[in-house]
Amino acid sequence: MYKTTGFFSFALRRITGVALALYLFLHMWVIGSINQGQAAFDDRLATVQQPIFKFLEIALLAAVVYHGVDGIRLLIVHYFNVAEYRRSLFYAVMVVSALLIIAGGLPMLMFALGGH
């Protein structure tokens, strides 16, 4: 098993990328039902408003945040030629991502648990 920050960064970037692509298909499935009438759209919308989807929205937030912040890290490494700082930048991405996920995820979690 690989235990380098490069491997973890690569794996997390691929996992979050696949998760975002799957979300896109789910989103198109719901929005695409508009053409089938109001009842079909309401049924699909009701499906994705189940409690489990509230928690999946937090996972979506985590995927978007990590994928985006890690993309910025990649741009910095590539365009500023700072490959020797890859490990430090990976840890910075993890900290920034965690802070943003907590800042956005806590209100979402409180709402999902009924604490409007």
N, C-alpha and C positions, 0 to 999 in steps of 0.2 A: 504494500500500500504506500502510495506517495504521501509524503508529509511536508511538502514545501508550500510556501504561501502562493507560489505560482500555480501549483496544481489546484489548490483550494479556490483561487481566484478564477481559474479557467472553469472548474466544475460549477461553481456558483453562477458564473456568467452564463454558462450553457443551460443550467437548470432554470434560472430566472427567465432566460430567453424563451425556452420552451413553454414555461408557464404563461408568459405574456402572449405567446401565439395561441395557446389553448383558450385563454381568456378572450382573445379577439374573435375566435370562432363562436364562443358562447354568446358574446355580445351581438354578433351578426345573426345568430339564431333567434335571439329575442327581438332585435330590431327588424329583422326580415319578416317577422310575423305580422307586421303592420299591414302588409299587402293582403293578408288572409282575413282581415276584419278585426273589429274591436275585441270580440270575444276571444279570438286566438291570441291576440297581443296581451290581453288581460290575463289569460291562463298562463302564458309563458312568463309574464312579469311576476305573477303570483308564485311561480315555481322558484324564481331566483330571489324572492324576498323571504324565503324560509330562513329560520335562524342559522342554519349551518352556513348559508351564504354570507351572513353578516361577519362570521369569523373568516371566511374565505376572502372577504374584502380586505381584511387586515393583512392576510397573506399576499394579496395582490399589491397592496401598498408596499409591503416589504420587498416584493420582487421589483416593482417599479423603482423604488428608491435605490436598492442595491445596484440594479442594472445600470441606472443612470449615473450614479456616483462612480461606479467602477469604470464606466465608459469615459468619464472625465479623467480618471486616473490614467487610463490607457492613452488618451490624447496627450496628457502631460509627459508621460514616459516617452512617447514617440516623438513629439515635436520639440521637446526641450532637452532631449538626449540625456535623461537622468536615470538611466537603467540601474545605476548602482544604488538608487533609493527605492527600488521596487518593493522591497520588503516593508520598509517604513511607510510607503504610500499605501500598501495593502492594509496595514493596521490602521492608518488614518481613514481609509475608506470604511473599514469595519466600524470604527468609532462614530464617524459622521453618520453613517447609515443607521446605526443603532439609535443614535440620538433623534434622528428624523423619524424613524419608525415609531419610537416611543412617543414622540410629540404628536404624531398623527394617529397612531394606533390606540392610545389611551382614550381619547374622546370617542373613537369609533367603538371601542370595547365597552365603554360605559353606556353608550347608546344601545348597543346590542344587548346588554344585560338589563336594559330597562331604566337606566338612570337618566332619562332625557334631560 
